[in-house]
Amino acid sequence: MALTDDQLERYARHIVLKEIGGAGQARLLSADVAVVGAAGSAARPSSISPRRAWARFG
């Protein structure tokens, strides 16, 4: 998965870390998230991408 120019600019700080790099950031972008807890609202995998969840709650 190639990162767009916007993604490169946004995630540049992650990419320069040797522990993450470009390949690690691509894996993070393609990851799925499951929400655990909060009774019935977490009984199914979240349909919100990690980026959108962070934008909402971060």
C-alpha beads as a LAMMPS data file, in Angstrom:
LAMMPS data file: protein, C-alpha beads

58 atoms
57 bonds

1 atom types
1 bond types

-500.0 500.0 xlo xhi
-500.0 500.0 ylo yhi
-500.0 500.0 zlo zhi

Masses

1 110.0

Atoms # bond

1 1 1 0.000 0.000 0.000
2 1 1 1.529 3.287 -1.099
3 1 1 0.988 6.311 1.097
4 1 1 -0.470 9.445 -0.482
5 1 1 1.291 12.800 -0.212
6 1 1 -1.231 13.883 2.431
7 1 1 -0.612 10.707 4.453
8 1 1 3.160 11.158 4.189
9 1 1 2.826 14.686 5.541
10 1 1 0.410 13.686 8.306
11 1 1 2.334 10.626 9.506
12 1 1 5.896 11.871 8.876
13 1 1 6.749 11.711 12.593
14 1 1 5.767 8.040 12.748
15 1 1 7.578 7.182 9.533
16 1 1 10.931 8.584 10.695
17 1 1 10.879 6.372 13.801
18 1 1 12.954 3.266 13.114
19 1 1 10.473 1.208 15.167
20 1 1 7.573 2.124 12.844
21 1 1 8.807 3.364 9.465
22 1 1 6.778 3.463 6.269
23 1 1 5.866 -0.220 6.369
24 1 1 4.645 0.022 9.965
25 1 1 2.543 3.080 9.207
26 1 1 0.958 1.294 6.240
27 1 1 0.086 -1.612 8.566
28 1 1 -1.488 0.796 11.057
29 1 1 -3.575 2.399 8.307
30 1 1 -4.885 -0.981 7.166
31 1 1 -5.627 -2.266 10.688
32 1 1 -9.107 -3.100 11.962
33 1 1 -10.306 -2.112 15.421
34 1 1 -12.622 -3.937 17.821
35 1 1 -14.153 -2.023 20.720
36 1 1 -14.332 -4.039 23.948
37 1 1 -16.539 -3.143 26.891
38 1 1 -19.389 -0.626 27.243
39 1 1 -22.116 -3.325 27.286
40 1 1 -23.995 -3.906 24.027
41 1 1 -22.435 -1.032 22.116
42 1 1 -19.161 -2.979 21.838
43 1 1 -20.646 -6.356 20.952
44 1 1 -19.694 -5.969 17.292
45 1 1 -16.490 -4.768 15.615
46 1 1 -16.470 -1.036 15.178
47 1 1 -17.350 0.310 11.761
48 1 1 -15.301 3.422 12.474
49 1 1 -11.758 3.367 11.123
50 1 1 -8.958 4.007 13.650
51 1 1 -8.207 7.364 12.018
52 1 1 -11.829 8.515 12.235
53 1 1 -12.121 7.246 15.815
54 1 1 -9.038 9.245 16.791
55 1 1 -10.393 12.313 15.002
56 1 1 -13.659 11.985 16.953
57 1 1 -12.210 11.248 20.380
58 1 1 -8.586 12.421 20.218

Bonds

1 1 1 2
2 1 2 3
3 1 3 4
4 1 4 5
5 1 5 6
6 1 6 7
7 1 7 8
8 1 8 9
9 1 9 10
10 1 10 11
11 1 11 12
12 1 12 13
13 1 13 14
14 1 14 15
15 1 15 16
16 1 16 17
17 1 17 18
18 1 18 19
19 1 19 20
20 1 20 21
21 1 21 22
22 1 22 23
23 1 23 24
24 1 24 25
25 1 25 26
26 1 26 27
27 1 27 28
28 1 28 29
29 1 29 30
30 1 30 31
31 1 31 32
32 1 32 33
33 1 33 34
34 1 34 35
35 1 35 36
36 1 36 37
37 1 37 38
38 1 38 39
39 1 39 40
40 1 40 41
41 1 41 42
42 1 42 43
43 1 43 44
44 1 44 45
45 1 45 46
46 1 46 47
47 1 47 48
48 1 48 49
49 1 49 50
50 1 50 51
51 1 51 52
52 1 52 53
53 1 53 54
54 1 54 55
55 1 55 56
56 1 56 57
57 1 57 58
